[in-house]
Amino acid sequence: MSHPEYVLPNTLHAGYRYKMAMKHVETAKAAGKSAEEIHEVFNIISNFFQGNS
């Protein structure tokens, strides 16, 4: 399964949120989480406080 390319929103903290989300994704992978759980982690972190950026 190929993943769609994630396009960073044009907001102040988008790059930082993306880097943090990927860090958490790597941790989730190492912990043996499922693909669904990994996607959920990415979405939660990358969208965190998105409205305040």
N, C-alpha and C positions, 0 to 999 in steps of 0.2 A: 504494500500500500504506500503510495507516495503522498506526502503531505503538501498541501497548498502553501505557496510562499506567503509568509506573514509580512504584511506591509505595515510599517510603523506609522501610527498617526502623527500628524504634524503638531505635537504638543511639547511642552517644556520638558517633561520627565519621561517621555515615551521610551527613549533609548535606555535609560536606567531601569525602568520597569521590565523591559525586554531582557536585559542582562540578568536581572534578579530572577525572572521567571525561568530562564534557561538554567540558571544555577540550581533552582529548586527541581527542575525537570531532571537534571543529571542525578540529583540525590534520590529522587523518586525511582528512576531507572535502577540505580544501584540497590535500592531497597526491594526490587522485584515487583513494583507496582504494575498494574495492568495498563494497557494503552489508554483506556477510558479514564483511569485515575490520573495518568500523566497529563492528558489533555485538560482535565479539570484543574489540576495544579497550575498549568500554564495560563489558562484563562483567568483564574482567580488572581494570580500575581500580576499578570500583564494588564488587567483591568482595574487594579487596586487604585483608588482615588483618581481614576482617569478624568472625572469631571472637574477635579481641582487643579489640573495641570495647566 
